[in-house]
């Protein structure tokens, strides 16, 4: 079955987890699927295009940007995450069952 919608997700590089809630094409409207995937799988499938900002630490001061970078913080475009999930479940085949919302 194909993943068609991501309800929510949480990604932690430090903890090596991706927690995602999603729906597949034939799922009932009041049900959702939940899975926890190792973050390393995202990298293994080529979907991690994050930049290590520690490489640039000597190039600028944090005060210049008025923000602090959290190493564990990772953001991914929803369409990219959806594409990853489709490929991941196609290859791995271990799709979690439906649960009521």
Steps between C-alpha positions, in 0.01 A plus 500: 500500500615849421552770765287799397501741796726583792302601808797589721868426540790549738864454401793482742846448358649469847257225606512342152122493463229605262153472648228542243120475483356451153217366287508256211281509192226262624506589871175592674456871578513450878812285504871580477824304483789575737858389459844570642786468253871539559625837376794317340251351250424852375870547431535150354223572248664834407240736646721677756629817340564682826804715549732462797519857627794414724715507186424871472541595865809712433335685212243694700386581849159383627419857600520606136211270411303571820423131539655193644535182298392182676698202374206268563264722304415360159234615261391321186252599232173306534510387136855368543401309815197357316726387215739338749217313674365369169842371401578366848180293527531380142851363570466400867138387473424518873202739495346555848131427558224756533404649837205717598575870538 
